[in-house]
Every structure is written in structure tokens, then in C-alpha cells.
């Protein structure tokens, strides 16, 4: 186990950070962002709302049904017995946000206690969804521009978020909170637990390194769709969560998933030296392939590779 050297990207320092961003995505497949523009108050309020939602009775949480495979409530399982999550698919859609809130009884009048009084749960969810979707679009745009592409390629792409709870106990210290995996989408923005660590990513040398909490910042991971879309240039980073202490760990992962139609590398990324590597496919079909074949660590991309 090594110490994290995850690159740090300052979103206020562009175009000065373009090359650093490109290298981080090619070499690491992850980076931490500062000056992201999302208020610390909103981030804290969302964490309070998330905790209250994850503490709801099971019968309420299971109303959070899938829109596509794996997008709704995930109860603890044999593979990930310490983990459960709720999901909101298509956070750019006000109707999808409304449906999510209604499923979990997060009415306009429901309030969550905070140090400064009360916050309205639905209002916080709506504001956070809008802010994090905007951040995902901004990061994707800057990434495309760092590769010499038009930054407006992602305007119709779908985002979702997943709120995660790890139920760590004294007996589970040293075990895995969630299995080694890559993310299936294009990029993930993680608002990690401010106090409880456990996240580890594989560095460019193939060693898992600890990514300690850094309050006020956000961590970005690239997933399988980024590798396919970039014609193999961008790294889909392997990562895992380890149980380091006996406590509850809460995080919010927001995903820029992919296009509504097919994933395909832009023509600018395909030439005689870089022939097209993958067939065209939809995110939904790819997600189902990963789940059906039980291939959580990027192996499913090989099934989409063009055979020469």
C-alpha cells in the first residue's frame, strides 16, 4: 500500500491546467478538484439529507426502483454485505428528481436537522442535483478541450447520483466495504465522507494507494465509457473501499454516464495510428452486460473490442 499522489486540478486555473488535466486522465484516471464552485453549505446540507434518507425503513428505501439496471436501491448483498445505496437516475431532469423525492417521501415540507436549524430535504436535493450536474458537464468539457476537441460534446449526456452507506463494525475491520471495480460510466464526482477514510485507487504503477478525505474538495474518477469514448486513451481507474474503523461511512457519487444514444469515439480520435478499438454500444446495454456477466472491473470492455 502506498501513499496517494492523486493529481490536484484547480478549476479556476484554466487554460493553465489543460495539460495537467489531460495527463491525470491518461496516467491516473482520477484527480481531485479544488475551486469547483459548489458551496460548502450545500455540500454539508446534502450530507445531512443523505444520512436521513439512508436511515429510512427498508420498505421505504425499496420504493427507489431501477430505471435502468442497478440505478435504484441496492440492499446489502453477498458480494457487498456492508454496503447499501439509493440512486437517482438522470439528475438533469426535474421530473426524475421529483420522482426520486416522492419515492422516499422527501416532501417539500420534510426537514432535516442541522447545526443551524433545519434544511428542507427536497429543496436541497434539487439544488445539489443541479450543481453537481453542472460540475460534471464543466469537467467533461474541459477534458475534451484538453484533447483538442469541441467541449460541447456532452450536452445531452445523462447524469445520475448514488448515495452510499457503509455499515462498518468492529468485526469487519480489514475487510472490503465494496469489491474492486471500475465505474461503468464516463466520469464520477465523489463527495467523500469528511471523516472516515477507506477509499483506495490503483496508481499508474499498479499499486493501490489510500485516498484520504479532503473536506471541501471533490474526487473525480474516470470509468469504462471514458476509455471506450477516447479510443483507449483515457484510463478507467480500478478502486475499492476498505473498512479501516468501526463506524458508518457516507459518500455521494455523481456519475456522468454517457450519451443517450451510442457510445463511439469521435472521428478526431481515430486515425491510422489509432484505429477504432471498440464497436458502438449503448450505455444501458453495456451496464447490463457488466451485471449479467459479473464483470465489475472493466473486463466487459474486452467484449466490445473490435476483433482484428
C-alpha positions, 0 to 999 in steps of 0.5 A, a space after each residue: 500500500 502506498 501513499 496517494 499522489 492523486 493529481 490536484 486540478 484547480 478549476 479556476 486555473 484554466 487554460 493553465 491546467 489543460 495539460 495537467 488535466 489531460 495527463 491525470 486522465 491518461 496516467 491516473 484516471 482520477 484527480 481531485 478538484 479544488 475551486 469547483 464552485 459548489 458551496 460548502 453549505 450545500 455540500 454539508 446540507 446534502 450530507 445531512 439529507 443523505 444520512 436521513 434518507 439512508 436511515 429510512 425503513 427498508 420498505 421505504 428505501 425499496 420504493 427507489 426502483 431501477 430505471 435502468 439496471 442497478 440505478 435504484 436501491 441496492 440492499 446489502 448483498 453477498 458480494 457487498 454485505 456492508 454496503 447499501 445505496 439509493 440512486 437517482 437516475 438522470 439528475 438533469 431532469 426535474 421530473 426524475 428528481 421529483 420522482 426520486 423525492 416522492 419515492 422516499 417521501 422527501 416532501 417539500 415540507 420534510 426537514 432535516 436537522 442541522 447545526 443551524 436549524 433545519 434544511 428542507 430535504 427536497 429543496 436541497 436535493 434539487 439544488 445539489 442535483 443541479 450543481 453537481 450536474 453542472 460540475 460534471 458537464 464543466 469537467 467533461 468539457 474541459 477534458 475534451 478541450 484538453 484533447 483538442 476537441 469541441 467541449 460541447 460534446 456532452 450536452 445531452 449526456 445523462 447524469 445520475 447520483 448514488 448515495 452510499 452507506 457503509 455499515 462498518 463494525 468492529 468485526 469487519 475491520 480489514 475487510 472490503 466495504 465494496 469489491 474492486 471495480 471500475 465505474 461503468 460510466 464516463 466520469 464520477 464526482 465523489 463527495 467523500 465522507 469528511 471523516 472516515 477514510 477507506 477509499 483506495 485507487 490503483 496508481 499508474 504503477 499498479 499499486 493501490 494507494 489510500 485516498 484520504 478525505 479532503 473536506 471541501 474538495 471533490 474526487 473525480 474518477 474516470 470509468 469504462 465509457 471514458 476509455 471506450 469514448 477516447 479510443 483507449 486513451 483515457 484510463 478507467 481507474 480500478 478502486 475499492 473501499 476498505 473498512 479501516 474503523 468501526 463506524 458508518 461511512 457516507 459518500 455521494 457519487 455523481 456519475 456522468 454516464 454517457 450519451 443517450 444514444 451510442 457510445 463511439 469515439 469521435 472521428 478526431 480520435 481515430 486515425 491510422 495510428 489509432 484505429 477504432 478499438 471498440 464497436 458502438 454500444 449503448 450505455 444501458 446495454 453495456 451496464 447490463 452486460 457488466 451485471 449479467 456477466 459479473 464483470 465489475 472491473 472493466 473486463 466487459 470492455 474486452 467484449 466490445 473490442 473490435 476483433 482484428 
